[in-house]
Amino acid sequence: MLQFSTFRTLNAHFCSKRTMSVQVLKEIFMKSVEAVQPRNLIRKQVKVQGGHLWIHGRSYPLHKLCYLVGFGKAVLGMALELEELLKDNLKMGVVTVPKGILEKFEPRSRIKFVEGAANNIPDEDALAGAVEIKGLVEGLGRDDLVVVVMSGGGSALLPLPVPPITLKEKQDLIRELSRKGADILELNCVRKRISVVKGGGLAEAAYPARVISLVLSDVVGDPLDFIASGPTTPDSDNGDDAVAIINKYKCYDRLPANIKTALGRHKSENSGCLPAITDGKYENVDNFIIGNNLMAAEAALQHAASFGFQSAIISTRVTGNVRAISRIYADLARNMASAICNSSSKQAVKESVRASTADLQTAPDFVDTLIDFDFGQEICLIAAGEPTVVVNGSGRGGRNQQLALELSVRLNKLNIKSADISFLSAGTDGIDGPTDAAGAIGTSDLVNNSLDENIKAEDYLNNNDSYAFYSSYRNGDCLIKIGHTGTNVMDIHVMLVKPKRN
């Protein structure tokens, strides 16, 4: 099992209060990651008993040997735990996992694991794995059982473009859309239209075998047809949606002819014998959500409370551009700091907090919970989701490092006097963009402290070079480096507001 007990010792030149805040934020984040470890989720929700596989109260007879396929950043643990549960009932399995993860976890297994998609970009290794997965399920019959495990990162680890689209053509399109700020729903909508196995294609290939999908969600709201681009769920998108998204980001005119042809073709033209669809699901498929970011956020909330902090969840549906999200968080911090100086008017504070978070899909009870807090004491706020970054510079980083740095710059401009603000943003998968960091920590005094080291934060921010900034600042102590965690339920944000004592 993955161990989370140690972090690199912080530099002595950190002041004690700041050191404590940084370490506490990291501990809260790690508790959120621990809560969604796949092996634990499988162990709690799946069992084999009396010759049946039981999931969420549903039973499936194991009168024949079954098969296992999977794809995603979190499926290694899911697959290994299922192998342990199924024992001799498992005939064979093929699972695609992120490049480098096997070196860290070193599993002993009968399942064939295929590493691919370095930096979450589909590659030839992932393509070979996808071909094997499709080949395994295609020859199965009505009495066969296929267990599918999937998670975030599954889209990159199950690349099988519609012929004659090449893998490079698909890579270039998705990379360009991502660079221009397309969110996960938009990216996966396009992926479904140009893939053989996404958008229900895997379920159709497996028909008439019985398919059970165990899903760890990395998409806000847990929409089954978008997680890993919905390989076992009917595609609910309008056939023109993908083209509209590509046009939105001004990418259509430069598309290769192969992709334009595929976009113009109805997907059913590529399919053979389709399973019946009833109430938005295939007749031969049962999908189960076994984990999501709410579980991670609630674990973070509980651990924050264990430190004595007044704690609340802002939202588990944070989406949108990092710049907009940082503005919301900065306004929220400013309003909370103002309440420290003047907490007599609860209604005024309530109205200002509600206004500052109006563009965020906040938890229903968030504002009322916050207003009941004692603003003279420490407050910890938790959020979760997956913002996006529009890349204009030539630097290196990820959305979490960018958000932490952007918020730090905004907090500096607000010049908050009544509180110290610390903020963590990190990906639960342990990887943020094409870097070896999960995310970073920002603070209200970061900009001034970095100037003492002759580092100008705004220059790095404007060049989308947050990783270089954090690597230099405090010798990298505010970077969060934990490697592949074996799970993925999007990002966790933790804001700590500590009133200053005169």
Disulfide bonds with the S-S distance in Angstrom:
none
